[in-house]
Amino acid sequence: MTAYSSEQLMEMEHTYGAHNYHPLEVVISKAEGIWVEDPEGKRYIDMLSAYSAVNQGHRHPVIIKALKDQADILTLTSRAFFNDKWPVFAKKLCDLTGKEMVLPMNTGAEAVETAIKTMRKWGYMVKGVEKEKAEIIVFTENFHGRTSTIISFSTDPVARDNYGPYMPGFAIVPYNDLEAVKRAVNKNTVGILVEPIQGEAGVVVPNDGFMKGLSEIAKNNNVLLAADEIQTGFARTGKMFCFMHEGIDPDIIIMGKALGGGVFPVSAIAANKNILGVFQPGTHGSTFGGNPLACAVAMAAIDVLVNEKLSERSHELGNYFKKQLEDMKSDKIELVRGKGLLIGVVLKKSAGKARIYTTKLKEKGLLCKETHDWIIRFAPPLVITKEDIDFAMKQIREVLA
């Protein structure tokens, strides 16, 4: 196979690939743990973790072994037949979430779509909402995926513009505003869909009590609360799921990204039987959802999170990293926010756009990504060490302090 240089590969992508991304100018050809490498052999610390899909680190040996072992036995059956991995995975995920049932899909957006369909179907079949009138409350600056339904309730023009006509049935209210949620609830409200922390919006952390308040509003009005934990879940914020910081139990838990251990797309929603029981054979499905290869990988991914205590690690090292960033006292930084190892550094407008700094950090061996022009997101794999953070902070100080 021809060995291409980084420059050749970037030019090839620019020529033959649709321009729906604006990647940082680095090519990754190899990875292990927190480290990635380009074709020329330069190493970098991954500070994005594929948007939190690689919480366990790149190519974790336990997960890779599960992938290889299962690939030698059975990869796909569809759900036309039973297989020997999906039931075991379903039980494992129920045990982890405390829910009675799970429904498997592949990507995060599919899981969100599944949650939307679940809330609507439950609204008609259980709550008794008039047909075609079901409404779901969502929040400004949300990011739940890129399907035509999901972008219908996006408030980001880049994600939404020129994709209409848009799907009705969503009430958009300000994030972190419980009074606005109360005003939006009506007899047709079937669900509230929320990110416990808004990742793509720039690691926006709501006030303490926001998720608890949503849970109370949902319970008081016979409405389902769906927590989108695709980016915040699986130990990223210092708890297995971010909603656990407020001690609540959402009706629906939406999962993806790190559930696949960074090697395979796996997603799912979890809920109790009184909710997921609305589905009957043929009413929803996925050819690849619950495939044996995905299930083997996901079970190993969960084992790594639990056995290596990555929630505790994320909590401890996240606090350490965040304090180091706050203590820099840089005149370029407006504020630092986040939980666990999901941290956003908001720049002052006078500092210039974040892309300037992510490019400089790349040159110093740190790969992070700007979001919404003025925010740098730091979200390394949870297997990072204190020494790795110290090394990273040295580079960050040189660029930002």
C-alpha positions as MATLAB code, in Angstrom:
seq = 'MTAYSSEQLMEMEHTYGAHNYHPLEVVISKAEGIWVEDPEGKRYIDMLSAYSAVNQGHRHPVIIKALKDQADILTLTSRAFFNDKWPVFAKKLCDLTGKEMVLPMNTGAEAVETAIKTMRKWGYMVKGVEKEKAEIIVFTENFHGRTSTIISFSTDPVARDNYGPYMPGFAIVPYNDLEAVKRAVNKNTVGILVEPIQGEAGVVVPNDGFMKGLSEIAKNNNVLLAADEIQTGFARTGKMFCFMHEGIDPDIIIMGKALGGGVFPVSAIAANKNILGVFQPGTHGSTFGGNPLACAVAMAAIDVLVNEKLSERSHELGNYFKKQLEDMKSDKIELVRGKGLLIGVVLKKSAGKARIYTTKLKEKGLLCKETHDWIIRFAPPLVITKEDIDFAMKQIREVLA';
ca = [
       0.000    0.000    0.000;
       1.294    3.460   -0.918;
       2.572    5.491    2.025;
       1.218    9.031    1.789;
       2.499   12.075    3.650;
       0.244   14.183    5.863;
       0.165   16.928    3.218;
      -0.831   14.458    0.499;
      -3.588   12.956    2.627;
      -5.057   16.342    3.563;
      -5.010   17.423   -0.081;
      -6.635   14.130   -1.129;
      -9.430   14.585    1.400;
      -9.948   18.166    0.259;
     -10.248   16.960   -3.347;
     -12.404   13.865   -2.924;
     -14.257   14.334    0.366;
     -17.295   16.553    0.913;
     -16.302   19.626    2.922;
     -18.688   19.116    5.833;
     -15.851   19.292    8.393;
     -13.019   21.739    9.078;
     -10.414   19.491   10.715;
      -7.368   20.728   12.533;
      -4.429   20.327   10.145;
      -3.029   17.084   11.473;
      -3.340   13.524   10.159;
      -3.632   10.684   12.664;
      -2.361    7.322   11.480;
      -1.685    5.488   14.747;
      -2.968    5.652   18.331;
      -2.596    4.037   21.747;
      -3.918    5.197   25.112;
      -3.885    9.001   25.153;
      -1.256    9.278   22.397;
      -1.761    9.567   18.641;
       0.833    9.756   15.880;
       0.953   11.242   12.385;
       2.470    9.546    9.284;
       5.743   11.390    9.897;
       6.018    9.925   13.406;
       5.195   13.045   15.454;
       3.257   12.208   18.628;
       0.417   14.184   20.190;
      -1.794   13.907   23.272;
      -5.422   13.486   22.219;
      -7.371   16.134   24.128;
     -10.703   15.481   22.390;
     -11.193   11.686   22.688;
     -13.272   11.685   19.481;
     -15.847   13.880   21.254;
     -15.751   11.526   24.290;
     -16.078    8.297   22.308;
     -12.597    7.182   23.448;
     -13.004    7.529   27.224;
     -11.170    4.225   27.763;
      -8.200    5.356   25.660;
      -7.308    4.415   22.105;
      -7.174    0.686   21.364;
      -7.608   -0.444   24.967;
      -6.253   -4.028   24.954;
      -9.295   -5.494   26.738;
     -11.668   -3.966   24.190;
      -9.498   -4.858   21.193;
      -9.271   -8.460   22.397;
     -13.068   -8.649   22.709;
     -13.395   -7.256   19.173;
     -10.915   -9.713   17.679;
     -12.236  -12.735   19.568;
     -15.834  -12.034   18.569;
     -14.880  -11.271   14.953;
     -13.530  -14.824   14.701;
     -16.862  -16.302   15.830;
     -19.909  -14.271   14.760;
     -20.398  -10.655   13.652;
     -23.982  -10.126   12.461;
     -27.292  -11.970   12.503;
     -29.798   -9.088   12.337;
     -32.596   -9.263   14.893;
     -34.494  -11.748   12.727;
     -32.897  -14.370   15.000;
     -31.694  -14.472   18.578;
     -27.930  -14.312   19.097;
     -25.868  -15.250   22.134;
     -24.441  -11.780   22.900;
     -27.312   -9.274   22.787;
     -29.290  -10.746   25.740;
     -26.141  -10.774   27.917;
     -25.291   -7.200   26.922;
     -28.889   -6.095   27.560;
     -28.727   -7.466   31.113;
     -25.329   -5.852   31.721;
     -26.573   -2.454   30.563;
     -29.745   -2.779   32.654;
     -27.609   -3.594   35.700;
     -25.412   -0.552   35.014;
     -28.272    1.911   34.461;
     -30.737    0.488   36.972;
     -33.395    0.254   34.253;
     -35.541   -2.740   33.286;
     -35.093   -2.714   29.497;
     -32.765   -1.412   26.810;
     -33.178   -0.874   23.083;
     -29.952   -1.049   21.040;
     -29.003    1.096   18.045;
     -25.690    2.100   16.482;
     -25.038    5.840   16.496;
     -25.879    8.544   19.001;
     -28.291   10.263   16.633;
     -30.165    6.964   16.195;
     -30.453    6.646   19.956;
     -31.876   10.173   20.204;
     -34.335    9.410   17.390;
     -35.330    6.269   19.305;
     -35.923    8.314   22.464;
     -38.073   10.798   20.519;
     -40.155    7.965   19.043;
     -40.435    6.360   22.487;
     -41.716    9.552   24.123;
     -44.238   10.165   21.362;
     -45.495    6.584   21.301;
     -45.753    6.541   25.107;
     -47.640    9.845   24.956;
     -50.279    8.427   22.635;
     -50.542    4.910   24.056;
     -50.113    5.567   27.795;
     -50.673    9.230   28.577;
     -53.537    9.550   26.109;
     -52.363   12.625   24.194;
     -54.426   13.411   21.094;
     -52.877   11.861   17.970;
     -50.376   14.058   16.096;
     -50.325   16.583   18.982;
     -47.428   15.254   21.086;
     -44.847   17.865   22.065;
     -41.327   17.498   23.447;
     -39.546   20.307   25.324;
     -35.945   20.923   24.189;
     -33.378   23.627   24.916;
     -31.587   26.450   23.122;
     -28.021   25.648   21.999;
     -28.811   21.923   22.140;
     -26.884   19.349   20.168;
     -28.454   15.913   19.855;
     -27.274   14.874   16.381;
     -27.773   15.756   12.731;
     -30.793   13.878   11.395;
     -33.547   15.920    9.761;
     -35.774   15.496   12.833;
     -33.072   16.532   15.284;
     -31.889   19.606   13.392;
     -35.523   20.707   13.233;
     -35.189   21.803   16.862;
     -31.578   22.997   16.685;
     -30.930   26.693   17.341;
     -27.557   26.561   15.565;
     -27.963   28.079   12.071;
     -24.946   26.139   10.752;
     -26.591   22.815   11.651;
     -30.112   23.858   10.618;
     -30.157   26.253    7.660;
     -31.356   25.030    4.242;
     -32.571   21.648    5.506;
     -36.272   22.486    5.807;
     -39.163   21.837    5.870;
     -38.706   21.120    9.560;
     -40.377   18.569   11.818;
     -42.983   20.067   14.187;
     -43.681   18.936   17.740;
     -40.874   20.593   19.711;
     -41.019   23.503   22.149;
     -37.633   25.239   22.465;
     -36.945   26.984   25.789;
     -33.799   28.594   27.263;
     -31.301   26.169   28.783;
     -30.916   26.359   32.562;
     -34.323   28.067   32.994;
     -36.748   25.967   35.042;
     -39.476   28.647   34.988;
     -39.448   28.593   31.184;
     -39.868   24.806   31.266;
     -42.849   25.098   33.623;
     -44.475   27.621   31.287;
     -43.904   25.381   28.268;
     -45.568   22.293   29.761;
     -49.112   21.679   28.528;
     -51.559   18.781   28.122;
     -49.726   17.616   24.973;
     -46.245   17.561   26.505;
     -44.868   14.019   26.452;
     -41.188   14.560   27.186;
     -38.257   16.778   28.090;
     -35.039   16.081   26.172;
     -31.904   17.516   27.786;
     -28.111   17.321   27.927;
     -26.982   17.449   31.587;
     -24.039   19.494   30.287;
     -24.170   20.991   26.799;
     -20.956   19.742   25.212;
     -21.132   21.089   21.667;
     -22.414   24.443   22.909;
     -19.082   24.885   24.682;
     -19.266   22.768   27.859;
     -22.167   24.758   29.303;
     -22.790   23.602   32.883;
     -26.253   24.451   34.272;
     -26.896   25.661   37.801;
     -26.920   23.104   40.598;
     -30.471   21.794   40.879;
     -31.384   22.218   37.206;
     -31.602   18.501   36.452;
     -33.364   17.853   39.764;
     -35.845   20.593   38.925;
     -36.510   19.055   35.503;
     -37.107   15.680   37.167;
     -39.668   17.212   39.526;
     -41.453   19.060   36.709;
     -41.604   15.836   34.694;
     -42.992   13.798   37.595;
     -45.549   16.448   38.565;
     -46.890   16.662   35.009;
     -46.743   13.004   33.886;
     -43.980   13.794   31.394;
     -40.920   11.680   30.524;
     -37.451   13.085   31.240;
     -34.850   11.886   28.715;
     -31.211   12.555   29.599;
     -28.902   12.653   26.581;
     -25.734   11.154   28.085;
     -24.073   10.415   24.746;
     -21.187   12.793   25.410;
     -21.441   13.198   29.202;
     -21.959    9.540   30.045;
     -19.644    6.657   30.853;
     -17.499    8.384   33.473;
     -16.675   11.523   31.491;
     -17.865   13.981   34.169;
     -16.723   12.101   37.263;
     -19.826    9.909   37.624;
     -20.904    6.976   35.456;
     -23.659    9.286   34.156;
     -23.762   13.045   34.584;
     -27.333   13.091   35.986;
     -25.997   11.177   38.995;
     -24.409   14.393   40.282;
     -27.947   15.448   41.289;
     -29.157   12.072   42.481;
     -32.037   11.812   40.016;
     -33.375    8.913   37.954;
     -34.426   10.081   34.473;
     -37.113    8.072   32.707;
     -34.932    7.501   29.632;
     -31.131    7.350   29.464;
     -29.659    7.934   25.997;
     -26.201    6.426   25.442;
     -23.617    6.199   22.678;
     -20.014    7.220   21.958;
     -17.896    5.590   24.734;
     -20.310    2.648   24.898;
     -18.417    1.400   21.836;
     -15.026    1.795   23.506;
     -13.710    3.895   20.636;
     -13.636    0.946   18.244;
     -17.241    0.344   17.159;
     -20.466    2.375   16.911;
     -22.812    1.247   19.692;
     -25.753    3.173   21.138;
     -28.844    2.419   23.179;
     -31.602    3.849   25.304;
     -32.561    2.431   28.686;
     -35.937    2.790   30.437;
     -38.398    0.771   32.473;
     -40.961   -1.649   31.012;
     -43.838    0.796   31.389;
     -42.045    2.981   28.828;
     -40.136    0.668   26.472;
     -43.056   -1.764   26.607;
     -44.839    0.461   24.051;
     -42.785   -1.162   21.286;
     -44.189   -4.244   19.619;
     -42.511   -6.365   16.905;
     -42.048   -4.350   13.732;
     -42.653   -0.916   15.265;
     -38.960    0.022   15.496;
     -35.660   -1.624   14.672;
     -32.156   -1.625   13.227;
     -30.363   -4.228   11.117;
     -27.126   -3.685   13.024;
     -28.598   -2.778   16.432;
     -27.625   -5.436   18.971;
     -25.202   -7.170   16.614;
     -22.884   -9.666   18.371;
     -19.679   -7.790   17.513;
     -21.028   -4.517   18.924;
     -22.332   -6.259   22.046;
     -18.994   -7.964   22.760;
     -17.166   -4.655   22.369;
     -19.660   -2.725   24.516;
     -19.511   -5.262   27.337;
     -15.727   -4.989   27.376;
     -15.982   -1.189   27.235;
     -18.226   -1.201   30.330;
     -15.873   -3.598   32.150;
     -12.924   -1.251   31.557;
     -14.873    1.739   32.909;
     -15.864   -0.144   36.063;
     -12.721   -2.191   36.729;
     -10.323    0.710   36.171;
     -12.509    3.063   38.248;
     -12.537    5.636   35.470;
     -15.364    7.636   37.085;
     -13.244    8.224   40.171;
     -10.213    8.944   38.007;
     -12.167   11.474   35.934;
     -13.401   13.212   39.084;
      -9.964   13.463   40.682;
      -7.951   14.390   37.597;
     -10.675   16.645   36.248;
     -10.587   18.736   39.414;
      -6.789   18.853   39.201;
      -6.770   19.872   35.509;
      -9.519   22.468   35.957;
      -7.743   24.086   38.923;
      -4.494   24.284   36.945;
      -6.341   26.057   34.135;
      -8.076   28.441   36.527;
      -4.829   29.249   38.345;
      -3.144   30.383   35.116;
      -4.762   33.830   35.479;
      -4.397   34.381   31.735;
      -5.596   37.693   30.303;
      -6.892   35.705   27.318;
      -9.322   33.556   29.378;
     -12.829   34.682   30.341;
     -13.676   31.590   32.407;
     -13.108   27.862   32.805;
     -16.089   25.538   33.245;
     -16.849   21.838   33.271;
     -17.137   18.667   35.342;
     -14.667   15.804   35.509;
     -12.554   15.614   32.384;
     -15.006   17.615   30.268;
     -13.630   21.153   30.436;
     -14.291   24.266   28.374;
     -11.987   27.289   28.338;
     -13.927   30.361   27.214;
     -11.690   33.005   25.642;
     -12.157   36.749   25.791;
     -13.132   38.267   22.450;
      -9.996   40.398   22.651;
      -7.870   37.225   22.557;
      -9.021   36.298   19.057;
     -10.675   33.102   17.921;
      -9.960   29.751   19.543;
      -8.659   28.250   16.273;
      -5.509   30.370   16.674;
      -4.766   28.591   19.951;
      -5.807   25.071   18.983;
      -3.404   25.381   16.030;
      -0.580   26.544   18.323;
      -1.333   23.758   20.805;
      -1.233   21.246   17.957;
       2.252   22.456   17.101;
       3.217   21.784   20.728;
       1.821   18.253   20.695;
      -1.717   18.749   22.073;
      -4.773   18.035   19.951;
      -7.888   19.894   21.093;
     -10.768   21.446   19.192;
     -12.401   24.819   19.224;
     -16.162   25.097   19.470;
     -18.335   28.127   18.697;
     -15.222   30.161   17.775;
     -14.350   31.300   21.316;
     -14.150   28.095   23.341;
     -11.453   25.432   23.614;
     -12.629   22.032   24.812;
     -10.307   19.744   26.779;
     -11.611   16.175   27.086;
      -8.725   13.683   27.117;
      -9.165    9.925   27.478;
      -9.890    9.082   31.106;
      -6.742    6.940   31.328;
      -4.627   10.118   31.308;
      -2.233   10.506   34.260;
      -1.386   13.455   36.507;
       2.056   13.570   34.852;
       0.428   13.755   31.404;
      -1.725   16.668   32.597;
       1.382   18.428   33.956;
       3.042   18.048   30.551;
      -0.086   19.328   28.820;
      -0.344   22.299   31.181;
       3.227   23.318   30.365;
       2.237   23.611   26.689;
      -1.073   25.318   27.506;
       0.679   27.933   29.667;
       3.126   28.701   26.889;
       0.249   29.278   24.474;
      -2.393   30.907   26.706;
      -0.584   32.456   29.664;
];
